[in-house]
């Protein structure tokens, strides 16, 4: 339900939506606010607020705005930012000023087909369906429409194309790091040798780095310009700072450690809003070095592949990456596990060293 806005004007309680506020002719008190809210929920203020007159003209875009505003109190700010970006990029330009009453299931199907034709991911379309569904549910509750059209249209079937990741070799890593300037070298060195996500690294503060115990505490991430809680509960973790990673942390400490703030700082001495700065110069460096261009996220993939390929315990790798369970790690990186030509079952060989009479 759309939230009422209240204002105190010379001790009088005003209420309404947006900038259109009406006088209640009551004193501005919490009791009177609750009375107004109760009347609103019972529909006793519909005429006074022109809600009924609005049914014929309310647009899907305005309803999307309302439901996203309502989510602010219950949903992480990172998610709200993502939903707003998706809505502004896709829903607003497609539906424009279309009236809610005009939207039929066929229009939803056409919108989905439009998104599929432009090769948007299953995840993006799913998020958009969720936003639209919430908007239509609000319309049903407000009695603008009787049926949520989203429920009558199945999600499109999209075959998820698994992006092929090609890990950097240790030789490539050496070339990249030796040709990087200080800030980029430290960023890449930490990324290659911790497996941290870029958002986690850019949200990292110096008080998260413990050189005495060689431990890094990861409990935050950067998303859509905002630093919030970790991606999942499993993403909150303390990881071991291996000696090679420590080398780059120590180097970076000389750059920003004295400020006792974020490990990586932009020119305004605050945290970066995204990884575009590092991503751009990283890709330019790869081109310059004639190394196959890969995304910055590939540093995380490289960490996992190198560790597993060199016989490091998979459970340690999974925990360091912040995967929810070992299965995720194995499903993704099984092909990097060393293959043995012959399995030696030592405890059986030792026990039955004298052979057996079984024929």
DARANOR-V458867 format. One record per residue. N is the residue number from 1. RES is the residue in one small letter. SS is DSSP state (H for helix, E for strand, C for the rest). OMEGA is omega in whole degrees, 0 to 359 (none if undefined). Layout:
[[N & RES & SS & OMEGA] [N & RES & SS & OMEGA]]
This chain:
[[1 & x & C & 181] [2 & x & C & 183] [3 & x & C & 175] [4 & x & C & 175] [5 & x & E & 181] [6 & x & E & 177] [7 & x & E & 178] [8 & x & E & 177] [9 & x & E & 181] [10 & x & C & 177] [11 & x & C & 179] [12 & x & E & 181] [13 & x & E & 175] [14 & x & E & 181] [15 & x & E & 179] [16 & x & E & 180] [17 & x & E & 178] [18 & x & C & 180] [19 & x & C & 182] [20 & x & E & 182] [21 & x & E & 180] [22 & x & E & 178] [23 & x & E & 177] [24 & x & E & 185] [25 & x & E & 179] [26 & x & E & 177] [27 & x & E & 180] [28 & x & C & 178] [29 & x & C & 179] [30 & x & H & 179] [31 & x & H & 180] [32 & x & H & 176] [33 & x & H & 179] [34 & x & H & 177] [35 & x & H & 179] [36 & x & H & 180] [37 & x & H & 179] [38 & x & H & 178] [39 & x & H & 180] [40 & x & H & 181] [41 & x & H & 179] [42 & x & C & 180] [43 & x & C & 183] [44 & x & C & 181] [45 & x & C & 184] [46 & x & C & 181] [47 & x & C & 182] [48 & x & C & 181] [49 & x & C & 179] [50 & x & C & 181] [51 & x & H & 181] [52 & x & H & 180] [53 & x & H & 185] [54 & x & H & 185] [55 & x & C & 184] [56 & x & C & 186] [57 & x & C & 183] [58 & x & C & 184] [59 & x & E & 178] [60 & x & H & 180] [61 & x & H & 180] [62 & x & H & 178] [63 & x & H & 177] [64 & x & H & 178] [65 & x & H & 181] [66 & x & H & 184] [67 & x & H & 177] [68 & x & H & 175] [69 & x & H & 181] [70 & x & H & 183] [71 & x & H & 184] [72 & x & C & 184] [73 & x & C & 187] [74 & x & C & 185] [75 & x & C & 179] [76 & x & C & 182] [77 & x & H & 178] [78 & x & H & 181] [79 & x & H & 178] [80 & x & H & 180] [81 & x & H & 179] [82 & x & H & 180] [83 & x & H & 180] [84 & x & H & 180] [85 & x & H & 179] [86 & x & H & 181] [87 & x & H & 182] [88 & x & H & 182] [89 & x & H & 187] [90 & x & H & 185] [91 & x & H & 183] [92 & x & H & 181] [93 & x & H & 181] [94 & x & H & 185] [95 & x & H & 177] [96 & x & C & 183] [97 & x & C & 180] [98 & x & C & 180] [99 & x & E & 181] [100 & x & H & 181] [101 & x & H & 183] [102 & x & H & 187] [103 & x & C & 178] [104 & x & C & 178] [105 & x & H & 181] [106 & x & H & 179] [107 & x & H & 178] [108 & x & H & 179] [109 & x & H & 179] [110 & x & H & 179] [111 & x & H & 178] [112 & x & H & 179] [113 & x & H & 179] [114 & x & H & 181] [115 & x & H & 180] [116 & x & H & 180] [117 & x & H & 180] [118 & x & C & 171] [119 & x & C & 173] [120 & x & C & 186] [121 & x & C & 177] [122 & x & H & 181] [123 & x & H & 180] [124 & x & H & 181] [125 & x & H & 178] [126 & x & H & 178] [127 & x & H & 180] [128 & x & H & 175] [129 & x & H & 180] [130 & x & H & 179] [131 & x & H & 180] [132 & x & H & 180] [133 & x & H & 178] [134 & x & H & 180] [135 & x & H & 179] [136 & x & H & 176] [137 & x & H & 177] [138 & x & H & 180] [139 & x & H & 178] [140 & x & H & 180] [141 & x & H & 180] [142 & x & C & 178] [143 & x & C & 173] [144 & x & C & 179] [145 & x & C & 182] [146 & x & C & 184] [147 & x & C & 175] [148 & x & C & 185] [149 & x & H & 180] [150 & x & H & 183] [151 & x & H & 181] [152 & x & H & 181] [153 & x & C & 180] [154 & x & C & 176] [155 & x & C & 180] [156 & x & C & 178] [157 & x & C & 182] [158 & x & C & 177] [159 & x & C & 182] [160 & x & C & 178] [161 & x & C & 181] [162 & x & C & 179] [163 & x & C & 180] [164 & x & C & 180] [165 & x & C & 177] [166 & x & C & 184] [167 & x & C & 172] [168 & x & C & 175] [169 & x & C & 178] [170 & x & H & 177] [171 & x & H & 178] [172 & x & H & 179] [173 & x & H & 180] [174 & x & H & 180] [175 & x & H & 181] [176 & x & H & 184] [177 & x & H & 181] [178 & x & H & 180] [179 & x & C & 180] [180 & x & C & 174] [181 & x & C & 191] [182 & x & H & 185] [183 & x & H & 181] [184 & x & H & 180] [185 & x & H & 180] [186 & x & H & 180] [187 & x & H & 181] [188 & x & H & 180] [189 & x & H & 178] [190 & x & H & 181] [191 & x & H & 181] [192 & x & H & 189] [193 & x & H & 170] [194 & x & H & 183] [195 & x & C & 180] [196 & x & C & 173] [197 & x & C & 180] [198 & x & H & 180] [199 & x & H & 179] [200 & x & H & 181] [201 & x & H & 181] [202 & x & H & 177] [203 & x & C & 185] [204 & x & C & 176] [205 & x & E & 182] [206 & x & H & 178] [207 & x & H & 173] [208 & x & H & 184] [209 & x & E & 183] [210 & x & E & 182] [211 & x & C & 181] [212 & x & C & 179] [213 & x & C & 182] [214 & x & C & 183] [215 & x & E & 175] [216 & x & E & 178] [217 & x & E & 181] [218 & x & E & 179] [219 & x & C & 181] [220 & x & E & 173] [221 & x & E & 178] [222 & x & E & 179] [223 & x & E & 179] [224 & x & C & 176] [225 & x & C & 184] [226 & x & E & 176] [227 & x & E & 181] [228 & x & E & 181] [229 & x & E & 182] [230 & x & C & 184] [231 & x & C & 177] [232 & x & C & 178] [233 & x & C & 179] [234 & x & C & 180] [235 & x & C & 175] [236 & x & C & 188] [237 & x & E & 169] [238 & x & E & 181] [239 & x & E & 180] [240 & x & E & 176] [241 & x & C & 181] [242 & x & C & 189] [243 & x & H & 181] [244 & x & H & 177] [245 & x & H & 181] [246 & x & H & 179] [247 & x & H & 182] [248 & x & H & 174] [249 & x & H & 180] [250 & x & H & 178] [251 & x & H & 180] [252 & x & H & 179] [253 & x & H & 178] [254 & x & H & 182] [255 & x & H & 188] [256 & x & H & 185] [257 & x & H & 182] [258 & x & H & 180] [259 & x & H & 177] [260 & x & C & 183] [261 & x & C & 180] [262 & x & E & 180] [263 & x & C & 177] [264 & x & C & 183] [265 & x & C & 175] [266 & x & C & 184] [267 & x & C & 178] [268 & x & C & 180] [269 & x & C & 172] [270 & x & C & 183] [271 & x & C & 176] [272 & x & C & 179] [273 & x & C & 175] [274 & x & C & 183] [275 & x & C & 184] [276 & x & H & 181] [277 & x & H & 182] [278 & x & H & 181] [279 & x & H & 182] [280 & x & H & 183] [281 & x & H & 177] [282 & x & H & 181] [283 & x & H & 177] [284 & x & H & 179] [285 & x & H & 180] [286 & x & H & 178] [287 & x & H & 180] [288 & x & H & 182] [289 & x & C & 182] [290 & x & C & 174] [291 & x & C & 182] [292 & x & C & 183] [293 & x & C & 177] [294 & x & C & 184] [295 & x & C & 177] [296 & x & C & 180] [297 & x & C & 181] [298 & x & H & 177] [299 & x & H & 178] [300 & x & H & 178] [301 & x & H & 180] [302 & x & H & 178] [303 & x & H & 182] [304 & x & H & 184] [305 & x & H & 180] [306 & x & H & 182] [307 & x & H & 182] [308 & x & H & 181] [309 & x & H & 180] [310 & x & C & 170] [311 & x & C & 177] [312 & x & C & 183] [313 & x & C & 182] [314 & x & H & 181] [315 & x & H & 177] [316 & x & H & 180] [317 & x & H & 181] [318 & x & H & 180] [319 & x & H & 180] [320 & x & H & 179] [321 & x & H & 181] [322 & x & C & 176] [323 & x & C & 183] [324 & x & C & 177] [325 & x & C & 183] [326 & x & H & 182] [327 & x & H & 180] [328 & x & H & 181] [329 & x & H & 183] [330 & x & H & 179] [331 & x & H & 184] [332 & x & H & 191] [333 & x & H & 182] [334 & x & H & 185] [335 & x & H & 178] [336 & x & H & 179] [337 & x & C & 181] [338 & x & C & 179] [339 & x & C & 179] [340 & x & C & 179] [341 & x & C & 184] [342 & x & C & 180] [343 & x & C & 178] [344 & x & C & 179] [345 & x & C & 189] [346 & x & H & 186] [347 & x & H & 178] [348 & x & H & 180] [349 & x & H & 180] [350 & x & H & 184] [351 & x & H & 185] [352 & x & C & 184] [353 & x & C & 181] [354 & x & C & 178] [355 & x & C & 184] [356 & x & C & 178] [357 & x & C & 182] [358 & x & C & 179] [359 & x & C & none]]
